[in-house]
Amino acid sequence: MTVVWRKSSRSTNQGGECVEVAALSDVIGVRDSKNTEGGHLALTSEAFAKLVQRIKGLD
């Protein structure tokens, strides 16, 4: 299975905050696009949804 990382639509490509996400077997992977070999954070889909809500200030 090939993992496809997708860069956040909010990333500016100007060296700022760049986050990529990927659907991994049963979790969502989140990593720094500037350091792709640095590992990733694995979140359940529920935890990822909560993270996105908190980032957006919707909690």
Backbone as CSV, one residue per row, in Angstrom:
resi,resn,N_x,N_y,N_z,CA_x,CA_y,CA_z,C_x,C_y,C_z
1,MET,0.839,-1.184,0.000,0.000,0.000,0.000,0.884,1.248,0.000
2,THR,0.641,2.132,-0.914,1.377,3.379,-0.998,0.670,4.437,-0.154
3,VAL,1.438,5.114,0.683,0.880,6.183,1.510,0.964,7.487,0.728
4,VAL,-0.146,8.176,0.624,-0.201,9.458,-0.078,-0.379,10.552,0.954
5,TRP,0.647,11.405,1.074,0.589,12.545,1.994,0.029,13.736,1.245
6,ARG,-0.863,14.461,1.885,-1.511,15.621,1.279,-1.209,16.852,2.125
7,LYS,-0.692,17.885,1.468,-0.360,19.115,2.192,-1.628,19.900,2.509
8,SER,-1.638,20.510,3.664,-2.776,21.321,4.079,-3.041,22.438,3.074
9,SER,-4.296,22.701,2.827,-4.648,23.799,1.920,-4.288,25.149,2.524
10,ARG,-4.029,25.188,3.826,-3.656,26.429,4.504,-2.147,26.700,4.453
11,SER,-1.367,25.739,3.973,0.081,25.933,3.890,0.394,26.956,2.813
12,THR,1.348,27.820,3.114,1.647,28.920,2.196,2.796,28.627,1.242
13,ASN,3.556,27.559,1.491,4.742,27.223,0.690,5.808,28.308,0.774
14,GLN,5.768,29.132,1.814,6.758,30.186,1.987,7.590,29.943,3.238
15,GLY,7.728,28.683,3.624,8.561,28.348,4.770,7.866,28.447,6.105
16,GLY,6.573,28.694,6.089,5.830,28.804,7.334,5.375,27.448,7.832
17,GLU,4.227,27.442,8.452,3.675,26.208,8.987,3.151,25.343,7.855
18,CYS,3.779,24.199,7.666,3.374,23.281,6.604,3.087,21.920,7.217
19,VAL,1.860,21.493,7.098,1.431,20.227,7.677,0.890,19.349,6.562
20,GLU,1.230,18.060,6.636,0.695,17.085,5.700,-0.082,16.030,6.476
21,VAL,-1.106,15.484,5.843,-1.892,14.417,6.452,-1.995,13.257,5.477
22,ALA,-2.183,12.062,6.025,-2.366,10.870,5.202,-3.250,9.890,5.939
23,ALA,-4.042,9.160,5.168,-4.840,8.077,5.739,-3.928,6.856,5.834
24,LEU,-3.616,6.462,7.055,-2.816,5.267,7.294,-3.788,4.165,7.704
25,SER,-3.372,2.944,7.716,-4.260,1.793,7.935,-5.533,2.112,8.719
26,ASP,-5.435,2.443,9.987,-6.637,2.738,10.769,-6.520,4.044,11.546
27,VAL,-5.572,4.881,11.173,-5.367,6.171,11.820,-5.072,7.238,10.772
28,ILE,-5.069,8.488,11.218,-4.683,9.617,10.372,-3.273,10.023,10.777
29,GLY,-2.375,10.105,9.806,-1.011,10.541,10.069,-0.893,12.030,9.839
30,VAL,-0.154,12.712,10.706,0.095,14.148,10.585,1.592,14.345,10.710
31,ARG,2.197,15.087,9.770,3.641,15.314,9.827,3.994,16.706,9.324
32,ASP,5.217,17.106,9.628,5.776,18.385,9.174,6.297,18.181,7.756
33,SER,5.774,18.914,6.806,6.185,18.722,5.413,7.629,19.146,5.159
34,LYS,8.193,19.930,6.072,9.592,20.345,5.906,10.556,19.308,6.456
35,ASN,10.031,18.313,7.178,10.874,17.271,7.773,10.153,15.934,7.622
36,THR,10.025,15.458,6.396,9.238,14.268,6.118,9.840,12.997,6.715
37,GLU,11.118,12.999,7.007,11.763,11.830,7.612,11.715,11.879,9.137
38,GLY,11.152,12.926,9.694,11.132,13.114,11.144,10.030,12.377,11.872
39,GLY,9.280,11.552,11.171,8.204,10.813,11.803,6.871,11.531,11.670
40,HIS,5.857,10.945,12.264,4.517,11.525,12.185,3.747,11.231,13.462
41,LEU,2.722,11.986,13.654,1.789,11.796,14.758,0.626,10.975,14.214
42,ALA,0.253,9.910,14.908,-0.859,9.061,14.479,-2.071,9.331,15.373
43,LEU,-3.185,9.694,14.761,-4.406,10.028,15.495,-5.578,9.196,14.977
44,THR,-6.468,8.807,15.883,-7.708,8.190,15.427,-8.494,9.246,14.663
45,SER,-9.464,8.817,13.885,-10.255,9.799,13.136,-11.009,10.733,14.083
46,GLU,-11.431,10.211,15.245,-12.119,11.048,16.229,-11.171,12.094,16.813
47,ALA,-9.962,11.679,17.157,-8.982,12.612,17.717,-8.573,13.653,16.679
48,PHE,-8.451,13.245,15.411,-8.098,14.183,14.350,-9.205,15.224,14.182
49,ALA,-10.455,14.785,14.214,-11.580,15.722,14.087,-11.576,16.726,15.235
50,LYS,-11.294,16.256,16.452,-11.215,17.165,17.600,-10.067,18.152,17.449
51,LEU,-8.921,17.680,16.953,-7.770,18.557,16.724,-8.132,19.657,15.737
52,VAL,-8.760,19.296,14.637,-9.154,20.286,13.632,-10.135,21.287,14.232
53,GLN,-11.095,20.815,15.026,-12.047,21.727,15.672,-11.339,22.699,16.592
54,ARG,-10.364,22.202,17.371,-9.633,23.089,18.279,-8.805,24.114,17.514
55,ILE,-8.179,23.687,16.431,-7.370,24.607,15.626,-8.263,25.708,15.049
56,LYS,-9.430,25.328,14.613,-10.367,26.301,14.039,-11.072,27.138,15.114
57,GLY,-10.877,26.771,16.377,-11.523,27.500,17.470,-12.993,27.195,17.609
58,LEU,-13.403,25.993,17.205,-14.810,25.628,17.237,-15.198,24.803,18.451
59,ASP,-14.261,24.546,19.361,-14.603,23.711,20.520,-15.144,24.525,21.653
